[in-house]
Amino acid sequence: MTTPTPQQATDLLAQIDSTQRQARSSDAWPLVIFLIVISAATSIGLFAIGVIADETLQLVVLAACAAWMIPAFVVYFTSALSWSRRSTMLLFTWLPVVAIAFIVGVVADTLAQGSWVTFAAAGLIWLAAPVFALLGLRR
């Protein structure tokens, strides 16, 4: 193995930087779509839980909202060409926000049907989607 010349080293570093930028931009839009679809499905399902009194109908609507998650996962895992540290950190930050808000909303609705906490949790998820999506698009 030979030691690269300073010019070759500079060219290799430029190529690495270009590849990293391309990987980030290729990963950005599938990630944004994924975050928005999952957040919207979760928020709408949680809102439906707060509005609908019949538990069976709540589960049907929640399952219908969850059905939107399957295509989101398929699109993301087939379209995202790379896993960058930034997108992984974004997902691991977004996921607890959505999960905790959803659990708090469901528990609040279980304790008091139509509780404002359920609607606030749905609104938090709804508002978190574009914030995290914009963070995903940031370079």
Steps between C-alpha positions, in 0.01 A plus 500: 500500500637838405459826682281742303641831393356813661290564187366142500415531870317826435308337211409202719373729777294697247353175367413387854332834571304479175388145578387600850300795365336279239413239763342766723291648220392155380393412851323830575177479298407140584566587864280811480216306338539225758485744793200687364295190414568323829435818700180576312370144539580500871353844558179430312462164676548666837254775411247233399548329835413828672193568286349151474340351810455142371813300578451259209470786253806663659702187426370481143595861428836455675569190288407693185745772597765240580451352153658818359816414688570191288547691171705763686740231623515340153573832327759598756688172508501463120579864418742606771836411358701556814474521874681810611571578861284809468192310377549233765520764775196675355299178505611414853399849615169508312389149602491561878316830451229330296485188719478692827238741364296209365516304826413808707206573268364145518537484879331840537210385283472178700474696823266771367328454162563800274768646725675811375831321563419255219443786257810684622708184447357460149579865431854459632559209263343697214729797567810287561481348150596811300759604759680166480450489121671839466782375718526200268534728198764719662844441358 
